[in-house]
Amino acid sequence: MTGQYPTVPRRFALVCYPDGDGTRVVIAWGIELPDGSAVSLSTEGQAIAVCSRADHCERIHSAELVWIDGDLADFAGDRSS
Protein backbone atom coordinates (compact mmCIF):
# COMPACT_ATOMS: atom_id res chain seq x y z
CA MET A 1 0.00 0.00 0.00
CA THR A 2 1.40 3.36 -0.92
CA GLY A 3 0.39 6.91 -0.22
CA GLN A 4 -0.53 8.76 2.93
CA TYR A 5 -1.08 5.65 5.09
CA PRO A 6 1.75 3.12 4.56
CA THR A 7 0.28 0.48 6.88
CA VAL A 8 -2.20 -2.34 6.41
CA PRO A 9 -5.48 -2.74 8.33
CA ARG A 10 -5.36 -4.68 11.62
CA ARG A 11 -7.98 -7.36 12.17
CA PHE A 12 -9.93 -7.86 15.38
CA ALA A 13 -12.66 -10.05 16.79
CA LEU A 14 -15.41 -8.97 19.15
CA VAL A 15 -16.17 -11.64 21.72
CA CYS A 16 -18.54 -12.27 24.60
CA TYR A 17 -18.82 -14.90 27.33
CA PRO A 18 -22.45 -16.07 27.15
CA ASP A 19 -22.18 -19.11 29.42
CA GLY A 20 -20.17 -17.39 32.15
CA ASP A 21 -17.61 -20.21 32.09
CA GLY A 22 -14.80 -18.19 30.49
CA THR A 23 -15.37 -19.57 27.00
CA ARG A 24 -15.24 -16.80 24.41
CA VAL A 25 -17.69 -16.70 21.53
CA VAL A 26 -16.94 -14.50 18.52
CA ILE A 27 -19.94 -12.32 17.75
CA ALA A 28 -18.33 -9.95 15.21
CA TRP A 29 -15.21 -9.39 13.12
CA GLY A 30 -13.61 -6.12 12.16
CA ILE A 31 -10.68 -4.19 10.79
CA GLU A 32 -8.94 -1.08 12.01
CA LEU A 33 -8.06 1.06 9.02
CA PRO A 34 -4.73 2.87 8.69
CA ASP A 35 -6.31 6.19 9.72
CA GLY A 36 -7.48 4.65 13.03
CA SER A 37 -11.14 4.26 12.10
CA ALA A 38 -12.74 0.81 12.20
CA VAL A 39 -15.45 -1.28 10.57
CA SER A 40 -17.08 -4.33 12.12
CA LEU A 41 -19.65 -6.88 11.02
CA SER A 42 -21.56 -9.29 13.23
CA THR A 43 -21.14 -12.99 12.47
CA GLU A 44 -24.79 -13.13 11.35
CA GLY A 45 -24.22 -10.16 9.05
CA GLN A 46 -26.99 -8.20 10.77
CA ALA A 47 -24.99 -5.45 12.49
CA ILE A 48 -22.43 -3.30 10.75
CA ALA A 49 -20.59 -0.59 12.62
CA VAL A 50 -18.39 2.14 11.13
CA CYS A 51 -16.57 3.85 13.96
CA SER A 52 -13.89 6.45 14.53
CA ARG A 53 -11.95 3.90 16.66
CA ALA A 54 -12.00 0.12 17.14
CA ASP A 55 -12.96 0.39 20.81
CA HIS A 56 -16.15 2.17 19.73
CA CYS A 57 -17.12 -0.98 17.79
CA GLU A 58 -16.56 -2.85 21.04
CA ARG A 59 -19.17 -0.67 22.76
CA ILE A 60 -21.70 -0.91 19.94
CA HIS A 61 -21.60 -4.72 19.94
CA SER A 62 -21.42 -4.90 23.78
CA ALA A 63 -18.40 -7.16 23.48
CA GLU A 64 -14.69 -7.39 24.23
CA LEU A 65 -12.22 -6.42 21.51
CA VAL A 66 -9.49 -8.99 20.82
CA TRP A 67 -6.75 -8.12 18.33
CA ILE A 68 -5.98 -10.87 15.82
CA ASP A 69 -3.02 -9.09 14.26
CA GLY A 70 -0.21 -7.52 16.21
CA ASP A 71 1.45 -4.25 15.30
CA LEU A 72 1.71 -4.22 11.51
CA ALA A 73 3.19 -0.75 11.17
CA ASP A 74 6.45 -2.13 9.72
CA PHE A 75 4.76 -4.53 7.28
CA ALA A 76 4.63 -2.10 4.35
CA GLY A 77 8.35 -1.41 4.58
CA ASP A 78 9.28 -5.10 4.67
CA ARG A 79 8.69 -6.08 1.07
CA SER A 80 11.86 -8.00 0.32
CA SER A 81 10.13 -10.61 -1.85
C-alpha positions as CSV (number, residue, x, y, z in Angstrom):
1,M,0.0,0.0,0.0
2,T,1.4,3.4,-0.9
3,G,0.4,6.9,-0.2
4,Q,-0.5,8.8,2.9
5,Y,-1.1,5.6,5.1
6,P,1.7,3.1,4.6
7,T,0.3,0.5,6.9
8,V,-2.2,-2.3,6.4
9,P,-5.5,-2.7,8.3
10,R,-5.4,-4.7,11.6
11,R,-8.0,-7.4,12.2
12,F,-9.9,-7.9,15.4
13,A,-12.7,-10.1,16.8
14,L,-15.4,-9.0,19.1
15,V,-16.2,-11.6,21.7
16,C,-18.5,-12.3,24.6
17,Y,-18.8,-14.9,27.3
18,P,-22.5,-16.1,27.1
19,D,-22.2,-19.1,29.4
20,G,-20.2,-17.4,32.1
21,D,-17.6,-20.2,32.1
22,G,-14.8,-18.2,30.5
23,T,-15.4,-19.6,27.0
24,R,-15.2,-16.8,24.4
25,V,-17.7,-16.7,21.5
26,V,-16.9,-14.5,18.5
27,I,-19.9,-12.3,17.7
28,A,-18.3,-10.0,15.2
29,W,-15.2,-9.4,13.1
30,G,-13.6,-6.1,12.2
31,I,-10.7,-4.2,10.8
32,E,-8.9,-1.1,12.0
33,L,-8.1,1.1,9.0
34,P,-4.7,2.9,8.7
35,D,-6.3,6.2,9.7
36,G,-7.5,4.7,13.0
37,S,-11.1,4.3,12.1
38,A,-12.7,0.8,12.2
39,V,-15.4,-1.3,10.6
40,S,-17.1,-4.3,12.1
41,L,-19.7,-6.9,11.0
42,S,-21.6,-9.3,13.2
43,T,-21.1,-13.0,12.5
44,E,-24.8,-13.1,11.4
45,G,-24.2,-10.2,9.1
46,Q,-27.0,-8.2,10.8
47,A,-25.0,-5.5,12.5
48,I,-22.4,-3.3,10.7
49,A,-20.6,-0.6,12.6
50,V,-18.4,2.1,11.1
51,C,-16.6,3.9,14.0
52,S,-13.9,6.4,14.5
53,R,-11.9,3.9,16.7
54,A,-12.0,0.1,17.1
55,D,-13.0,0.4,20.8
56,H,-16.1,2.2,19.7
57,C,-17.1,-1.0,17.8
58,E,-16.6,-2.9,21.0
59,R,-19.2,-0.7,22.8
60,I,-21.7,-0.9,19.9
61,H,-21.6,-4.7,19.9
62,S,-21.4,-4.9,23.8
63,A,-18.4,-7.2,23.5
64,E,-14.7,-7.4,24.2
65,L,-12.2,-6.4,21.5
66,V,-9.5,-9.0,20.8
67,W,-6.7,-8.1,18.3
68,I,-6.0,-10.9,15.8
69,D,-3.0,-9.1,14.3
70,G,-0.2,-7.5,16.2
71,D,1.5,-4.2,15.3
72,L,1.7,-4.2,11.5
73,A,3.2,-0.7,11.2
74,D,6.5,-2.1,9.7
75,F,4.8,-4.5,7.3
76,A,4.6,-2.1,4.3
77,G,8.4,-1.4,4.6
78,D,9.3,-5.1,4.7
79,R,8.7,-6.1,1.1
80,S,11.9,-8.0,0.3
81,S,10.1,-10.6,-1.8
